[in-house]
Amino acid sequence: MNIVYDFLVLVHLLGMATIVAGVVLRLAAPNGPSGMVLVAGAGAQVITGFALTGIASAGLVDNDINHTKIAVKLGVAVIVLVLAHILQRKPKGTAQGLFYALAGFTLLNVAVAVFW
């Protein structure tokens, strides 16, 4: 089960990297990648986060579980996913505030994961 857990961690990190790359590319070139990149990364984060939490909660791996951290990360990840869906539907350049909010919440989620 550790191999499955490690693979899910890899996919979870790739989802985070996809979101961060989409944000950086969109900041560098406003006509850059579409919102679908952000939606794919955010979706991967939420789905793999659920799977990782389920495996750890079932006791299938030797990890301590911080439920408060998981709840905060889930809430922020859902906000990022909703903002990514909204940004995907809006024309580029019309929702800069939402884009910056998505970038901020993404950084917040990374900070919670690293420092908590």
C-alpha positions as a Markdown table, in Angstrom:
| # | Residue | x | y | z |
|---|---|---|---|---|
| 1 | Met | 0.0 | 0.0 | 0.0 |
| 2 | Asn | 3.0 | 2.3 | 0.5 |
| 3 | Ile | 3.6 | 2.3 | -3.2 |
| 4 | Val | 0.1 | 3.4 | -3.9 |
| 5 | Tyr | 0.4 | 6.1 | -1.2 |
| 6 | Asp | 3.7 | 7.3 | -2.7 |
| 7 | Phe | 2.2 | 7.4 | -6.2 |
| 8 | Leu | -0.7 | 9.5 | -4.9 |
| 9 | Val | 1.7 | 11.8 | -3.2 |
| 10 | Leu | 3.5 | 12.2 | -6.6 |
| 11 | Val | 0.3 | 13.0 | -8.4 |
| 12 | His | -0.7 | 15.4 | -5.6 |
| 13 | Leu | 2.5 | 17.3 | -6.0 |
| 14 | Leu | 2.2 | 17.3 | -9.8 |
| 15 | Gly | -1.3 | 18.8 | -9.4 |
| 16 | Met | 0.2 | 21.6 | -7.2 |
| 17 | Ala | 3.0 | 22.1 | -9.7 |
| 18 | Thr | 0.4 | 22.4 | -12.5 |
| 19 | Ile | -1.5 | 25.1 | -10.6 |
| 20 | Val | 1.7 | 27.1 | -9.8 |
| 21 | Ala | 2.9 | 26.7 | -13.4 |
| 22 | Gly | -0.4 | 27.9 | -14.7 |
| 23 | Val | -0.4 | 30.9 | -12.4 |
| 24 | Val | 3.2 | 31.9 | -13.3 |
| 25 | Leu | 2.6 | 31.4 | -17.0 |
| 26 | Arg | -0.5 | 33.5 | -16.9 |
| 27 | Leu | 1.3 | 36.3 | -14.9 |
| 28 | Ala | 4.1 | 36.2 | -17.5 |
| 29 | Ala | 1.8 | 36.2 | -20.5 |
| 30 | Pro | -1.8 | 37.3 | -19.9 |
| 31 | Asn | -2.8 | 35.5 | -23.2 |
| 32 | Gly | -1.0 | 32.4 | -22.0 |
| 33 | Pro | -2.6 | 29.1 | -21.0 |
| 34 | Ser | -6.3 | 28.6 | -20.6 |
| 35 | Gly | -8.1 | 28.1 | -17.3 |
| 36 | Met | -8.3 | 24.4 | -18.0 |
| 37 | Val | -4.7 | 24.0 | -16.8 |
| 38 | Leu | -5.8 | 25.4 | -13.5 |
| 39 | Val | -8.9 | 23.3 | -13.3 |
| 40 | Ala | -6.9 | 20.1 | -14.0 |
| 41 | Gly | -4.4 | 20.9 | -11.3 |
| 42 | Ala | -7.0 | 21.9 | -8.7 |
| 43 | Gly | -9.0 | 18.8 | -9.5 |
| 44 | Ala | -6.0 | 16.5 | -9.1 |
| 45 | Gln | -5.3 | 18.2 | -5.8 |
| 46 | Val | -8.7 | 17.6 | -4.4 |
| 47 | Ile | -9.1 | 14.0 | -5.6 |
| 48 | Thr | -5.7 | 12.8 | -4.6 |
| 49 | Gly | -6.0 | 14.7 | -1.3 |
| 50 | Phe | -9.2 | 12.7 | -0.5 |
| 51 | Ala | -7.4 | 9.5 | -1.5 |
| 52 | Leu | -4.4 | 10.2 | 0.6 |
| 53 | Thr | -6.5 | 11.1 | 3.6 |
| 54 | Gly | -8.6 | 7.9 | 3.2 |
| 55 | Ile | -5.5 | 5.7 | 3.0 |
| 56 | Ala | -3.9 | 7.3 | 6.0 |
| 57 | Ser | -7.1 | 7.3 | 8.1 |
| 58 | Ala | -7.6 | 3.6 | 7.4 |
| 59 | Gly | -4.2 | 2.9 | 8.9 |
| 60 | Leu | -2.8 | 1.4 | 5.8 |
| 61 | Val | 0.4 | 3.5 | 6.0 |
| 62 | Asp | 2.4 | 4.6 | 9.0 |
| 63 | Asn | 1.5 | 8.4 | 9.0 |
| 64 | Asp | 0.2 | 10.5 | 11.7 |
| 65 | Ile | -3.0 | 12.4 | 10.7 |
| 66 | Asn | -3.5 | 16.1 | 11.6 |
| 67 | His | -7.3 | 16.4 | 11.0 |
| 68 | Thr | -7.2 | 20.2 | 11.5 |
| 69 | Lys | -4.6 | 20.6 | 8.8 |
| 70 | Ile | -6.5 | 18.3 | 6.4 |
| 71 | Ala | -9.7 | 20.3 | 7.0 |
| 72 | Val | -8.0 | 23.6 | 6.3 |
| 73 | Lys | -6.2 | 22.3 | 3.2 |
| 74 | Leu | -9.5 | 20.8 | 1.9 |
| 75 | Gly | -11.4 | 24.1 | 2.4 |
| 76 | Val | -8.6 | 26.0 | 0.6 |
| 77 | Ala | -8.4 | 23.4 | -2.2 |
| 78 | Val | -12.1 | 23.6 | -2.8 |
| 79 | Ile | -11.9 | 27.4 | -3.0 |
| 80 | Val | -9.1 | 27.1 | -5.5 |
| 81 | Leu | -11.1 | 24.6 | -7.6 |
| 82 | Val | -14.2 | 26.8 | -7.6 |
| 83 | Leu | -12.1 | 29.9 | -8.6 |
| 84 | Ala | -10.4 | 27.8 | -11.4 |
| 85 | His | -13.8 | 26.8 | -12.8 |
| 86 | Ile | -15.0 | 30.5 | -12.7 |
| 87 | Leu | -11.8 | 31.7 | -14.4 |
| 88 | Gln | -12.1 | 29.0 | -17.1 |
| 89 | Arg | -15.5 | 30.3 | -18.0 |
| 90 | Lys | -14.6 | 34.0 | -18.0 |
| 91 | Pro | -12.8 | 35.7 | -20.9 |
| 92 | Lys | -9.1 | 36.3 | -20.2 |
| 93 | Gly | -8.4 | 39.7 | -18.6 |
| 94 | Thr | -11.9 | 40.2 | -17.2 |
| 95 | Ala | -11.4 | 38.6 | -13.8 |
| 96 | Gln | -7.9 | 39.6 | -12.7 |
| 97 | Gly | -9.1 | 39.9 | -9.1 |
| 98 | Leu | -10.3 | 36.3 | -9.1 |
| 99 | Phe | -7.0 | 35.2 | -10.7 |
| 100 | Tyr | -5.0 | 36.9 | -7.9 |
| 101 | Ala | -7.2 | 35.3 | -5.3 |
| 102 | Leu | -6.6 | 31.9 | -6.8 |
| 103 | Ala | -2.9 | 32.6 | -6.8 |
| 104 | Gly | -3.0 | 33.7 | -3.1 |
| 105 | Phe | -5.1 | 30.7 | -2.0 |
| 106 | Thr | -2.7 | 28.4 | -3.8 |
| 107 | Leu | 0.2 | 29.9 | -2.0 |
| 108 | Leu | -1.7 | 29.6 | 1.3 |
| 109 | Asn | -2.4 | 25.9 | 0.7 |
| 110 | Val | 1.3 | 25.3 | 0.0 |
| 111 | Ala | 2.3 | 27.2 | 3.1 |
| 112 | Val | -0.2 | 25.2 | 5.3 |
| 113 | Ala | 1.2 | 22.0 | 3.8 |
| 114 | Val | 4.8 | 22.9 | 4.5 |
| 115 | Phe | 4.7 | 24.8 | 7.8 |
| 116 | Trp | 1.9 | 23.2 | 9.7 |
